[in-house]
Amino acid sequence: MVAGIAVTASGLVMTAELNGDFLAYDAASGKLLDRVPTGMPVGGGVISYQTGGKQRIAAAAGLEDRILGSHGKPAVIVFGL
């Protein structure tokens, strides 16, 4: 796992894996709350932001790395909460 980690005020911890799974955890218990397959290796930042009164989570995906053996095309994936 090389993706960034984002923590929200509501107690969510979010990150992603090189296999393309985006993960959401409960910060207090460490329990995995959700696993969303993106279909792309995620190796960049994960951020939380608000727009239009709604919280969003974005992740840089499509990591192309010869050393890690990941292949993809750069993309930003955005989730709404």
PEVEN-V473616 format. One record per backbone hydrogen bond with DSSP energy under -1.0 kcal/mol. NH is the residue of the N-H (numbers start at 1). CO is the residue of the C=O. E is the energy in kcal/mol with one decimal. If there is no record, write none. Layout:
BEGIN
[[NH CO E] [NH CO E]]
END
This chain:
BEGIN
[[4 44 -2.7] [6 14 -2.4] [8 12 -2.5] [11 8 -1.6] [13 25 -2.4] [14 6 -3.0] [15 23 -2.0] [17 21 -2.3] [20 17 -1.7] [22 36 -3.1] [23 15 -3.1] [24 34 -2.3] [25 13 -3.1] [26 31 -2.4] [27 11 -3.2] [30 26 -2.6] [33 24 -3.3] [34 24 -1.6] [36 22 -2.9] [38 20 -2.6] [42 17 -1.7] [44 60 -1.6] [47 58 -2.7] [49 56 -2.4] [51 54 -2.4] [54 51 -1.8] [56 49 -3.4] [57 79 -2.5] [58 47 -2.4] [59 77 -2.2] [60 45 -2.2] [61 75 -3.3] [62 41 -1.6] [63 41 -2.1] [65 70 -2.5] [69 65 -1.3] [70 65 -1.5] [75 61 -1.9] [77 59 -2.7] [79 57 -3.4] [81 55 -2.4]]
END
